[in-house]
Amino acid sequence: MRSSRRRRGGGRCALRPSRVLLALLGLGLLGLLHLANSVTLGGAAAAEVGAAGGEAAEVAQLRGKVAQLASELTALKVSADAQSTAKLLELQAVSTRRTSAQATLSAVQAQASSLLDAVAPLAAGQQGGAPAAAAAGSSRQLALLQPQLAALQAKVTAELAVVRNRAAAPAAPTAPAAPAAGGGAVAHVPAGSCKFEPDTDMSGSPGEVVGGMVTKEACCARCFSAASLDRRACAASVHWDGVCYLQRGGAVRVPKPGRWACVPVFGPSTLPVGGGGVVVAGAQALQTTAAVAAAAAAAAAAAAAAPAGAAASASGGATAILVICYNRPDYLQRMLTRMLAQHPVSRGSVAAGAPTAGWAIVVSQDGTDARVAAVVHKFAAHVAAKFPELPVVHIQHQQRQGGNGYEKLASHFGWAFGQIFGGALKSGAGTAALKFGRVITLEDDLLVAPDFFSYFHAVAPLLDQDRTLLAASAYNDNGQRQFVADPEAVYRTNCFPGLGWMMNAAAWAELGPKWPGGYWDDWLREPAQTKGRAFLRPEVGRTKTYGRVGVSQAQFFDQYLDTIKLNDAPVDFSKKDLSYLTQAKYDAQFDAAVAAARAVTLAELKAGGGAPGSVRLQYDQLRNTAESYMHLASSLGLMADIKADVPRTAYHGVVTFRYNGRLVYLAPAHK
């Protein structure tokens, strides 16, 4: 088997001559094919080398262009740096000019305040009862002050014109901007100077409110005008529902359709977010200073021309209207609307019985309730558009942590009084601190009567001059309709009424250092604070509360507070002689009237009849027993509670009210 296989294998390997020839021919063909391939490949390589050379040329060309662009960019950067440097120098120059102007303004403000301080006592010296020689001396001194006041007004007017021109002068080609309603012409906006950004929440410190239906371009223009004078004056403007808000602090962007923010290109303000205050920026700051000078001149002229016996209305300085609020936006809206309607600036001095100048409104908010802040902003915008001469300032108190509602209230009240009298408030960026000699405190649940301002304007000189008075109130605790009749009557009382009251700076200087941590109104009624001093209050109330919801949880509301009569028969107190309220005159007249009143029993009083004229109902003690004060007061429907051993509204223990049209003295037995 094996030999057979080997034989067949040896036969197959043997080559024939024809097959050898064919093999040689195949090898030749393979060689020719290889040669052809080599030639083809060589051509392709040559082609690739040529293409590479073309690309290299293009790359070199591109490199040349890049180098050229780099050179141009370098030149542009140099030019931009130069322009930026020039702009910076320009801004620095503006800042330098502003600093110089501000120094001048500060000096003018100090001079105005000094002159105003000099005018007040001189005016007071001409009040009735002053010796003729003293009155003549005051007139001579006032006459000497007149040229200084006139020069001061001229100086402020000139400085105001200069700064206005600086604010309006364009730093680059400008585009016209629409005027802001109620605010006069607005400075033009340099091209590219403002950047509009949608959706902002106005969380920064509030700034000037430019009222009226202005465009967002005009809003931006006002911001740029303010910021060009002082970079801190406006970080951004917010345009919302046609109202322009200039912000001092930065704003956090949140989705709010319809709101636009405009930010000056030279960067946001460095002022920290917080604090507050409606900022009157730029030239308006000078207008405030001019108003101070004008007020000083007017006060001097009025005092010099006032006849003997006229009240010194300038005594004590300006009066702030302080509105205390927390978390009741609807209450606050109602209160502010009604108060503004009765404000002298709305009604005119003749109708209001008080001068239109002054009476700045300060709204103090406890905490950060956004709804309350929105009400204040809207109110400020309305006032700025309609009454640009009336300052509105919004301040915010960081609410006390812990404690009950009465303790939180005490903390807020004390802080707010410190702001009013501490010189911390300003009417605008770069302006001097506001100086207040008095404050009228209102809460967000009070309505004021049409003659509210006339009343306080008339009692203010009494409060300043009679050291036996601690404060004056517009409220009567027993002012229900059935107990009042005479809208002209004003009384002294030993029980602090509150609910719309005036205090002067001298009283705060005494009370402030020992202000309590809670229940401040009861504290103010204590002998340690009153020191025998009294308060003023009207027979018919000039304030009325609608505060069913609040810290007191409607205590006494339905039984007493809701039925209080708010005066609806306005009295022009400027035409009334209130000198009878000074202690020396009042005590003698009051004691005589009580002694002369006919004595009656409770049954006789309720039955009516008898001889006409006032009557006296006597009580024996201040405890809840038969014929005691609390028993009699409860029987008649009066407030029966007693504060610091003093019945509400009582003066020297006597409570005065009307009953069935008759004047009644509810008096202790020894009277």
C-alpha positions as CSV (number, residue, x, y, z in Angstrom):
1,M,0.0,0.0,0.0
2,R,2.7,2.4,0.9
3,S,4.9,1.6,-2.3
4,S,1.9,2.2,-4.5
5,R,1.2,5.6,-3.0
6,R,4.8,6.7,-3.4
7,R,4.7,5.8,-7.0
8,R,1.6,7.8,-7.8
9,G,3.1,10.7,-6.0
10,G,6.4,10.7,-7.9
11,G,4.5,10.7,-11.1
12,R,2.5,13.8,-10.4
13,C,5.5,15.9,-9.5
14,A,7.2,15.4,-12.8
15,L,7.0,18.6,-15.1
16,R,6.4,18.6,-18.7
17,P,8.3,21.1,-21.0
18,S,5.1,22.9,-22.0
19,R,4.2,23.6,-18.4
20,V,7.7,25.1,-17.8
21,L,7.2,27.5,-20.7
22,L,3.9,28.6,-19.4
23,A,5.4,29.2,-16.0
24,L,8.1,31.4,-17.4
25,L,5.6,33.4,-19.4
26,G,3.5,33.9,-16.2
27,L,6.5,35.2,-14.3
28,G,7.2,37.6,-17.1
29,L,3.7,38.9,-17.0
30,L,3.9,39.3,-13.3
31,G,7.1,41.3,-13.6
32,L,5.5,43.7,-16.2
33,L,2.5,44.1,-14.0
34,H,4.7,45.0,-11.0
35,L,6.6,47.5,-13.2
36,A,3.4,49.1,-14.2
37,N,2.2,49.4,-10.7
38,S,5.5,51.0,-9.7
39,V,5.2,53.6,-12.4
40,T,1.6,54.3,-11.3
41,L,2.5,54.6,-7.7
42,G,5.4,57.0,-8.5
43,G,3.0,59.3,-10.3
44,A,0.6,59.3,-7.4
45,A,3.4,60.2,-5.0
46,A,4.5,63.0,-7.2
47,A,0.9,64.3,-7.4
48,E,0.7,64.2,-3.6
49,V,3.9,66.1,-3.2
50,G,2.6,68.8,-5.5
51,A,-0.6,69.1,-3.6
52,A,1.2,69.4,-0.3
53,G,3.2,72.3,-1.7
54,G,0.0,74.1,-2.6
55,E,-1.5,73.7,0.8
56,A,1.7,75.0,2.4
57,A,1.4,78.1,0.3
58,E,-2.2,78.6,1.5
59,V,-1.2,78.0,5.1
60,A,1.5,80.6,4.8
61,Q,-1.1,83.0,3.3
62,L,-3.5,82.3,6.2
63,R,-0.7,82.9,8.7
64,G,-0.1,86.2,7.1
65,K,-3.8,87.1,7.4
66,V,-3.8,86.0,11.1
67,A,-0.8,88.1,11.8
68,Q,-2.5,91.0,10.2
69,L,-5.7,90.5,12.2
70,A,-3.6,90.1,15.4
71,S,-2.0,93.4,14.6
72,E,-5.3,95.1,14.0
73,L,-6.8,93.6,17.3
74,T,-3.8,94.9,19.2
75,A,-4.4,98.3,17.7
76,L,-8.1,98.1,18.6
77,K,-7.2,97.1,22.2
78,V,-4.8,100.0,22.5
79,S,-7.5,102.3,21.2
80,A,-10.1,100.8,23.5
81,D,-7.8,101.1,26.5
82,A,-7.2,104.7,25.6
83,Q,-10.9,105.4,25.4
84,S,-11.6,103.6,28.6
85,T,-8.8,105.6,30.3
86,A,-10.3,108.8,28.9
87,K,-13.8,107.8,30.1
88,L,-12.4,106.9,33.5
89,L,-10.7,110.3,33.8
90,E,-13.9,112.0,32.7
91,L,-15.9,110.1,35.4
92,Q,-13.2,111.0,37.9
93,A,-13.5,114.6,36.9
94,V,-17.2,114.5,37.3
95,S,-16.8,112.9,40.7
96,T,-14.3,115.6,41.7
97,R,-16.7,118.3,40.6
98,R,-19.5,116.6,42.5
99,T,-17.4,116.3,45.6
100,S,-16.6,120.0,45.4
101,A,-20.3,120.8,44.8
102,Q,-21.3,118.6,47.8
103,A,-18.8,120.4,50.0
104,T,-20.4,123.7,49.0
105,L,-23.9,122.2,49.6
106,S,-22.9,120.9,53.0
107,A,-21.7,124.4,54.0
108,V,-24.9,125.9,52.7
109,Q,-27.0,123.3,54.5
110,A,-25.2,124.0,57.7
111,Q,-25.7,127.8,57.2
112,A,-29.4,127.3,56.5
113,S,-29.9,125.1,59.6
114,S,-28.0,127.6,61.7
115,L,-30.1,130.5,60.4
116,L,-33.3,128.5,60.9
117,D,-32.3,127.8,64.5
118,A,-31.7,131.5,64.9
119,V,-35.0,132.4,63.4
120,A,-37.1,130.0,65.6
121,P,-36.4,131.6,69.0
122,L,-36.7,135.0,67.6
123,A,-40.1,134.2,66.2
124,A,-41.1,132.6,69.5
125,G,-40.0,135.8,71.2
126,Q,-42.8,137.7,69.4
127,Q,-45.5,135.6,70.8
128,G,-48.3,137.3,72.8
129,G,-47.3,138.4,76.2
130,A,-43.7,139.2,75.4
131,P,-42.6,142.7,76.5
132,A,-42.7,145.3,73.8
133,A,-38.9,146.0,74.1
134,A,-38.2,142.3,73.6
135,A,-40.5,142.1,70.6
136,A,-38.8,145.1,69.0
137,G,-35.4,143.6,69.7
138,S,-36.5,140.4,68.0
139,S,-37.7,142.4,64.9
140,R,-34.3,144.2,64.7
141,Q,-32.4,140.9,64.8
142,L,-34.7,139.3,62.2
143,A,-34.1,142.3,60.0
144,L,-30.4,141.8,60.3
145,L,-30.8,138.1,59.2
146,Q,-32.8,139.0,56.1
147,P,-29.7,139.8,53.9
148,Q,-28.0,136.6,55.0
149,L,-31.0,134.6,54.1
150,A,-31.4,136.3,50.7
151,A,-27.7,135.7,49.9
152,L,-28.1,132.1,51.0
153,Q,-31.0,131.6,48.6
154,A,-29.1,133.1,45.7
155,K,-26.1,130.9,46.4
156,V,-28.2,127.7,46.5
157,T,-30.0,128.7,43.3
158,A,-26.7,129.3,41.5
159,E,-25.3,126.0,42.7
160,L,-28.5,124.2,41.7
161,A,-28.2,125.6,38.1
162,V,-24.5,124.5,37.9
163,V,-25.2,120.9,39.0
164,R,-28.2,120.7,36.7
165,N,-26.0,121.7,33.8
166,R,-23.4,119.1,34.7
167,A,-26.1,116.4,35.0
168,A,-27.5,117.2,31.6
169,A,-24.1,117.6,29.8
170,P,-23.6,114.6,27.5
171,A,-20.3,112.7,27.8
172,A,-20.7,111.1,24.3
173,P,-23.1,111.4,21.3
174,T,-26.6,111.2,22.8
175,A,-30.0,110.0,21.8
176,P,-33.1,111.9,23.0
177,A,-35.0,110.5,26.0
178,A,-38.6,111.0,26.9
179,P,-39.4,113.4,29.8
180,A,-40.4,111.8,33.0
181,A,-43.9,112.7,34.1
182,G,-43.9,115.0,37.1
183,G,-40.1,115.2,37.1
184,G,-39.3,117.6,34.3
185,A,-36.8,116.9,31.5
186,V,-34.6,113.9,31.8
187,A,-30.9,113.9,30.9
188,H,-30.0,112.2,27.6
189,V,-28.6,108.7,27.6
190,P,-25.2,108.3,26.0
191,A,-25.3,105.6,23.3
192,G,-24.6,102.2,24.8
193,S,-24.5,103.6,28.3
194,C,-27.4,101.5,29.6
195,K,-28.2,97.8,29.2
196,F,-31.8,96.6,29.4
197,E,-32.4,93.4,31.2
198,P,-35.9,91.8,31.6
199,D,-37.3,90.4,34.8
200,T,-36.1,91.9,38.1
201,D,-37.6,91.7,41.6
202,M,-36.5,95.1,42.9
203,S,-34.9,93.5,45.9
204,G,-32.2,96.1,46.2
205,S,-32.5,99.2,48.3
206,P,-35.3,101.4,46.9
207,G,-34.4,104.5,45.2
208,E,-36.1,107.5,43.7
209,V,-39.6,106.8,42.4
210,V,-40.2,108.5,39.1
211,G,-44.0,108.5,38.8
212,G,-46.2,108.7,35.8
213,M,-46.4,106.7,32.6
214,V,-42.8,107.0,31.5
215,T,-41.0,104.8,29.0
216,K,-38.2,102.4,30.0
217,E,-35.8,104.6,28.0
218,A,-36.7,107.6,30.1
219,C,-36.4,105.5,33.3
220,C,-32.9,104.5,32.2
221,A,-32.1,108.1,31.4
222,R,-33.0,109.1,34.9
223,C,-30.8,106.4,36.4
224,F,-27.9,107.4,34.2
225,S,-28.3,111.1,35.2
226,A,-28.3,110.2,38.9
227,A,-25.4,107.8,38.5
228,S,-23.3,110.2,36.5
229,L,-23.3,112.5,39.5
230,D,-22.7,109.7,42.1
231,R,-22.1,106.1,41.2
232,R,-23.8,105.1,44.4
233,A,-26.9,107.0,43.6
234,C,-28.3,104.5,41.1
235,A,-27.2,100.9,40.5
236,A,-30.2,100.1,38.3
237,S,-33.6,101.4,37.3
238,V,-36.6,99.2,37.2
239,H,-39.5,100.0,34.8
240,W,-42.7,98.3,35.8
241,D,-46.3,99.2,34.8
242,G,-45.1,102.6,33.6
243,V,-43.5,103.5,36.9
244,C,-39.8,104.0,37.2
245,Y,-37.8,103.0,40.3
246,L,-34.2,103.9,40.7
247,Q,-32.4,101.4,42.9
248,R,-29.4,102.1,45.1
249,G,-28.6,98.4,45.7
250,G,-28.2,95.5,43.4
251,A,-31.3,93.5,42.2
252,V,-31.8,89.8,42.0
253,R,-33.2,88.6,38.7
254,V,-36.4,86.6,38.9
255,P,-39.1,86.0,36.2
256,K,-41.5,88.9,36.4
257,P,-43.2,89.6,33.0
258,G,-43.4,93.3,32.2
259,R,-40.5,94.4,34.3
260,W,-37.3,95.8,32.8
261,A,-34.1,96.7,34.5
262,C,-31.5,99.1,33.1
263,V,-28.0,99.0,34.4
264,P,-25.4,101.8,33.7
265,V,-22.4,100.3,31.8
266,F,-19.8,101.5,34.3
267,G,-21.0,99.0,36.9
268,P,-23.4,98.5,39.7
269,S,-23.5,100.3,43.0
270,T,-21.3,99.3,45.8
271,L,-23.9,100.2,48.4
272,P,-25.0,97.2,50.4
273,V,-28.5,95.9,50.0
274,G,-30.7,96.9,52.9
275,G,-31.4,100.0,54.8
276,G,-33.9,102.0,52.7
277,G,-35.1,105.4,51.9
278,V,-36.7,106.9,48.9
279,V,-33.7,108.6,47.3
280,V,-34.0,112.0,45.7
281,A,-30.9,111.9,43.5
282,G,-28.9,114.5,41.6
283,A,-30.2,118.0,41.3
284,Q,-33.2,117.2,43.5
285,A,-30.9,117.0,46.5
286,L,-30.1,120.7,45.8
287,Q,-33.8,121.4,45.5
288,T,-34.2,120.1,49.1
289,T,-31.4,122.4,50.3
290,A,-33.0,125.3,48.4
291,A,-36.3,124.5,50.1
292,V,-34.5,124.7,53.5
293,A,-33.2,128.1,52.7
294,A,-36.5,129.3,51.4
295,A,-38.3,127.9,54.5
296,A,-35.8,129.8,56.7
297,A,-36.4,133.0,54.8
298,A,-40.2,132.6,54.9
299,A,-40.1,131.8,58.6
300,A,-38.1,134.9,59.3
301,A,-40.3,137.1,57.1
302,A,-43.5,135.6,58.7
303,A,-42.2,136.1,62.2
304,A,-41.1,139.6,61.5
305,A,-44.5,140.5,60.1
306,A,-46.5,138.6,62.7
307,P,-48.5,140.8,65.1
308,A,-48.1,140.4,68.8
309,G,-50.0,137.4,70.2
310,A,-49.5,135.3,67.0
311,A,-48.3,131.7,67.6
312,A,-44.8,130.9,66.6
313,S,-45.4,128.2,64.0
314,A,-41.7,127.8,63.3
315,S,-40.9,126.8,66.9
316,G,-39.5,123.3,67.3
317,G,-38.5,122.7,63.7
318,A,-40.1,120.5,61.1
319,T,-42.7,117.8,61.8
320,A,-42.5,114.2,60.4
321,I,-45.5,112.0,59.8
322,L,-44.4,108.6,61.0
323,V,-46.5,105.7,59.8
324,I,-45.9,102.4,61.6
325,C,-46.7,99.2,59.7
326,Y,-45.9,95.5,59.6
327,N,-48.0,92.9,57.7
328,R,-51.3,94.4,56.8
329,P,-51.0,95.8,53.2
330,D,-54.7,96.4,52.8
331,Y,-54.9,98.4,56.0
332,L,-51.8,100.4,55.0
333,Q,-53.2,101.2,51.6
334,R,-56.4,102.5,53.1
335,M,-54.6,104.5,55.7
336,L,-52.1,106.1,53.3
337,T,-54.8,107.0,50.8
338,R,-57.0,108.7,53.4
339,M,-54.1,110.5,55.1
340,L,-52.8,111.9,51.8
341,A,-56.3,113.1,50.9
342,Q,-56.3,115.2,54.1
343,H,-52.6,116.3,53.8
344,P,-52.2,120.0,53.4
345,V,-50.3,119.4,50.1
346,S,-53.5,117.9,48.7
347,R,-56.0,120.3,50.2
348,G,-54.1,123.6,50.2
349,S,-53.2,125.5,53.3
350,V,-56.4,127.5,53.4
351,A,-58.6,124.4,53.4
352,A,-56.4,122.4,55.7
353,G,-55.7,125.2,58.2
354,A,-52.0,124.2,58.1
355,P,-49.1,125.2,55.8
356,T,-48.5,123.0,52.8
357,A,-44.7,122.9,53.3
358,G,-43.1,120.3,55.5
359,W,-45.1,117.3,56.9
360,A,-42.7,114.8,55.4
361,I,-44.0,111.2,55.4
362,V,-41.8,108.5,56.8
363,V,-43.2,104.9,56.5
364,S,-41.5,102.6,58.9
365,Q,-42.0,98.9,58.0
366,D,-41.2,96.2,60.6
367,G,-39.7,93.2,58.7
368,T,-39.6,92.6,54.9
369,D,-43.2,91.7,53.9
370,A,-43.1,92.2,50.1
371,R,-46.8,93.1,49.9
372,V,-46.3,95.9,52.4
373,A,-43.2,97.2,50.5
374,A,-45.2,97.2,47.3
375,V,-47.9,99.4,48.8
376,V,-45.3,101.8,50.0
377,H,-43.5,101.9,46.6
378,K,-46.8,102.5,44.8
379,F,-47.8,105.3,47.2
380,A,-44.3,106.9,46.9
381,A,-44.6,106.8,43.1
382,H,-48.0,108.5,43.2
383,V,-46.8,111.2,45.5
384,A,-43.7,111.8,43.5
385,A,-45.8,112.2,40.3
386,K,-48.5,114.4,41.8
387,F,-46.7,116.2,44.7
388,P,-42.9,116.2,44.0
389,E,-42.4,118.7,46.8
390,L,-43.6,116.2,49.4
391,P,-40.8,113.9,50.7
392,V,-41.8,110.2,51.2
393,V,-39.2,108.0,52.9
394,H,-39.4,104.3,53.4
395,I,-37.4,102.7,56.2
396,Q,-37.3,99.1,57.3
397,H,-36.7,97.7,60.8
398,Q,-35.2,94.3,61.3
399,Q,-37.9,92.7,63.4
400,R,-37.0,91.6,66.9
401,Q,-36.5,87.9,67.3
402,G,-38.6,86.3,70.0
403,G,-41.0,88.0,72.4
404,N,-44.7,88.6,71.9
405,G,-46.4,91.1,69.7
406,Y,-46.3,94.0,72.2
407,E,-42.6,93.5,72.7
408,K,-42.0,93.5,68.9
409,L,-44.1,96.7,68.7
410,A,-42.0,98.4,71.4
411,S,-38.8,97.5,69.6
412,H,-40.1,98.9,66.3
413,F,-41.5,102.1,67.8
414,G,-38.3,102.9,69.7
415,W,-36.1,102.2,66.6
416,A,-38.3,104.4,64.4
417,F,-38.2,107.3,66.8
418,G,-34.4,107.0,66.9
419,Q,-34.4,107.3,63.1
420,I,-36.6,110.4,63.2
421,F,-34.7,112.3,65.8
422,G,-31.3,110.7,65.4
423,G,-30.4,112.5,62.1
424,A,-30.1,109.2,60.2
425,L,-32.7,109.9,57.6
426,K,-31.9,111.6,54.3
427,S,-34.2,112.9,51.6
428,G,-31.8,111.9,48.9
429,A,-28.3,110.7,48.0
430,G,-25.7,113.2,49.0
431,T,-28.1,115.5,50.9
432,A,-27.8,116.6,54.5
433,A,-29.7,114.6,57.2
434,L,-33.3,115.6,57.8
435,K,-33.9,117.5,60.9
436,F,-37.2,117.0,62.7
437,G,-38.3,118.8,65.8
438,R,-41.5,116.8,66.2
439,V,-43.1,113.6,65.1
440,I,-46.8,112.6,64.6
441,T,-47.1,108.9,65.0
442,L,-49.8,107.0,63.1
443,E,-50.4,103.3,62.7
444,D,-51.6,101.5,59.6
445,D,-55.1,101.0,60.9
446,L,-56.0,104.7,61.5
447,L,-58.2,107.1,59.6
448,V,-57.6,110.8,60.0
449,A,-60.2,113.6,60.0
450,P,-60.2,116.5,57.5
451,D,-58.8,118.9,60.1
452,F,-56.2,116.4,61.5
453,F,-53.2,118.5,60.3
454,S,-54.9,121.8,61.3
455,Y,-55.3,120.5,64.8
456,F,-51.6,119.4,65.2
457,H,-50.3,122.5,63.6
458,A,-52.2,124.5,66.2
459,V,-51.2,122.5,69.3
460,A,-47.5,122.1,68.3
461,P,-46.4,125.5,69.7
462,L,-48.2,124.6,73.0
463,L,-46.3,121.4,73.2
464,D,-43.0,123.2,72.6
465,Q,-43.6,126.0,75.0
466,D,-45.5,124.5,77.9
467,R,-43.2,122.2,79.8
468,T,-46.1,120.7,81.7
469,L,-47.2,118.9,78.5
470,L,-45.5,115.7,77.4
471,A,-47.4,114.9,74.2
472,A,-50.6,115.7,72.2
473,S,-53.0,113.2,70.8
474,A,-55.8,113.3,68.2
475,Y,-57.8,110.6,69.9
476,N,-60.4,110.5,72.6
477,D,-60.8,107.1,74.4
478,N,-64.4,108.1,75.3
479,G,-65.1,109.6,71.9
480,Q,-68.1,107.5,71.0
481,R,-70.9,109.5,69.3
482,Q,-73.1,109.6,72.3
483,F,-70.4,111.2,74.5
484,V,-69.1,114.0,72.2
485,A,-70.6,117.1,70.6
486,D,-68.1,120.1,70.4
487,P,-65.5,119.7,67.6
488,E,-63.6,122.8,68.8
489,A,-63.1,121.6,72.4
490,V,-59.6,120.5,73.4
491,Y,-58.7,119.1,76.9
492,R,-55.8,118.3,79.1
493,T,-55.6,114.7,80.3
494,N,-53.3,112.7,82.6
495,C,-53.8,109.5,80.7
496,F,-51.9,109.0,77.5
497,P,-54.4,108.4,74.6
498,G,-52.1,107.4,71.8
499,L,-53.6,106.5,68.4
500,G,-52.3,109.4,66.4
501,W,-50.1,111.6,68.7
502,M,-47.3,114.2,68.6
503,M,-44.1,114.2,70.5
504,N,-41.2,116.6,70.2
505,A,-37.4,116.1,70.2
506,A,-37.0,117.2,73.8
507,A,-39.4,114.5,75.0
508,W,-37.6,111.8,73.0
509,A,-34.3,112.9,74.4
510,E,-35.7,112.1,77.8
511,L,-37.6,108.9,77.0
512,G,-35.3,107.4,74.4
513,P,-32.5,106.2,76.7
514,K,-34.9,104.3,78.8
515,W,-37.4,103.1,76.2
516,P,-39.0,99.9,77.3
517,G,-38.8,96.4,75.9
518,G,-42.6,96.0,75.7
519,Y,-46.0,97.6,76.3
520,W,-44.6,101.0,75.6
521,D,-48.0,102.8,75.8
522,D,-48.7,101.6,79.3
523,W,-45.1,102.4,80.2
524,L,-45.6,106.0,79.0
525,R,-48.6,106.4,81.3
526,E,-46.6,105.6,84.4
527,P,-45.6,108.4,86.9
528,A,-41.9,107.7,86.3
529,Q,-42.4,108.9,82.7
530,T,-45.1,111.5,83.0
531,K,-43.6,113.3,86.1
532,G,-46.9,115.1,86.6
533,R,-47.0,116.3,83.0
534,A,-50.3,116.1,81.0
535,F,-51.3,115.3,77.4
536,L,-53.7,117.1,75.0
537,R,-56.7,115.5,73.4
538,P,-59.8,116.7,71.5
539,E,-63.4,116.1,72.4
540,V,-64.2,114.8,69.0
541,G,-61.5,112.5,67.7
542,R,-59.4,113.3,64.7
543,T,-58.4,109.7,64.4
544,K,-60.4,106.4,64.3
545,T,-59.1,102.9,64.2
546,Y,-60.5,100.1,61.9
547,G,-57.9,97.6,63.2
548,R,-60.0,94.6,64.1
549,V,-57.1,92.4,63.1
550,G,-53.8,93.1,65.0
551,V,-51.7,92.4,68.1
552,S,-54.5,93.4,70.5
553,Q,-56.8,90.7,68.9
554,A,-59.7,93.2,68.6
555,Q,-59.7,93.9,72.4
556,F,-62.4,96.6,73.0
557,F,-63.0,96.9,69.3
558,D,-66.7,96.1,69.1
559,Q,-67.6,97.6,72.5
560,Y,-65.7,100.9,72.2
561,L,-63.4,101.5,69.3
562,D,-65.7,100.8,66.4
563,T,-68.2,103.5,67.6
564,I,-65.7,106.3,68.0
565,K,-66.8,109.4,66.1
566,L,-64.3,110.8,63.5
567,N,-64.8,114.5,63.2
568,D,-66.7,115.5,60.1
569,A,-67.1,119.2,60.8
570,P,-63.6,120.6,60.0
571,V,-62.3,123.3,62.3
572,D,-59.7,125.8,61.2
573,F,-57.6,125.7,64.4
574,S,-55.2,128.4,63.0
575,K,-58.0,130.9,63.8
576,K,-58.5,129.6,67.3
577,D,-56.8,130.9,70.5
578,L,-55.7,127.8,72.3
579,S,-53.7,129.6,75.0
580,Y,-56.4,128.5,77.5
581,L,-54.7,125.0,77.4
582,T,-51.6,126.2,79.2
583,Q,-51.5,124.8,82.7
584,A,-51.8,128.1,84.5
585,K,-55.0,129.1,82.7
586,Y,-56.5,125.7,82.2
587,D,-56.3,124.5,85.8
588,A,-58.0,127.5,87.2
589,Q,-60.8,127.5,84.7
590,F,-61.2,123.7,84.9
591,D,-61.4,123.5,88.7
592,A,-63.9,126.4,88.8
593,A,-66.1,124.7,86.1
594,V,-66.1,121.4,88.0
595,A,-66.9,123.1,91.3
596,A,-69.7,125.1,89.7
597,A,-71.4,122.1,88.1
598,R,-74.6,120.8,89.7
599,A,-74.2,117.6,91.6
600,V,-76.4,114.7,90.5
601,T,-76.8,111.0,91.1
602,L,-76.5,108.3,88.5
603,A,-80.2,107.8,88.4
604,E,-80.8,111.5,88.0
605,L,-78.3,111.7,85.2
606,K,-79.9,108.8,83.3
607,A,-83.3,110.2,83.8
608,G,-82.4,113.6,82.4
609,G,-84.3,116.8,83.1
610,G,-83.5,119.2,85.8
611,A,-81.9,122.6,85.5
612,P,-79.8,123.2,82.3
613,G,-76.1,123.4,82.4
614,S,-73.2,121.1,83.3
615,V,-73.5,118.5,86.1
616,R,-71.1,116.6,88.4
617,L,-71.3,112.9,89.2
618,Q,-69.1,111.9,92.0
619,Y,-67.3,108.7,92.8
620,D,-65.7,107.7,96.1
621,Q,-62.9,105.3,95.0
622,L,-61.2,103.6,92.1
623,R,-62.4,100.0,93.0
624,N,-65.3,98.1,91.5
625,T,-67.8,98.7,94.3
626,A,-71.1,100.6,94.5
627,E,-70.8,104.2,93.5
628,S,-67.1,103.7,92.6
629,Y,-65.6,105.0,89.4
630,M,-65.6,101.6,87.6
631,H,-69.2,101.0,88.5
632,L,-70.3,104.4,87.3
633,A,-68.3,104.3,84.2
634,S,-69.6,100.8,83.2
635,S,-73.1,101.9,83.9
636,L,-72.8,104.8,81.5
637,G,-70.9,102.9,78.8
638,L,-67.6,104.7,79.3
639,M,-64.3,102.8,79.2
640,A,-63.9,101.7,82.8
641,D,-60.3,100.5,82.9
642,I,-57.7,102.5,84.8
643,K,-54.1,103.0,83.7
644,A,-51.5,103.8,86.4
645,D,-54.2,104.8,88.8
646,V,-55.7,107.2,86.2
647,P,-59.0,106.6,84.5
648,R,-58.9,107.0,80.8
649,T,-59.2,110.7,79.6
650,A,-59.2,111.9,83.2
651,Y,-57.5,115.1,84.3
652,H,-56.9,115.5,88.0
653,G,-59.2,112.5,88.4
654,V,-62.1,114.1,86.5
655,V,-63.5,112.4,83.3
656,T,-65.3,114.9,81.1
657,F,-67.9,113.7,78.5
658,R,-71.4,114.5,77.1
659,Y,-74.5,112.6,78.2
660,N,-77.9,113.4,76.6
661,G,-76.5,116.6,75.3
662,R,-75.3,117.7,78.8
663,L,-71.6,118.3,79.8
664,V,-70.8,115.9,82.6
665,Y,-67.8,115.8,85.0
666,L,-67.4,112.3,86.5
667,A,-65.3,113.5,89.5
668,P,-63.8,112.2,92.7
669,A,-65.7,113.1,95.9
670,H,-63.1,115.7,97.0
671,K,-63.7,117.8,93.9
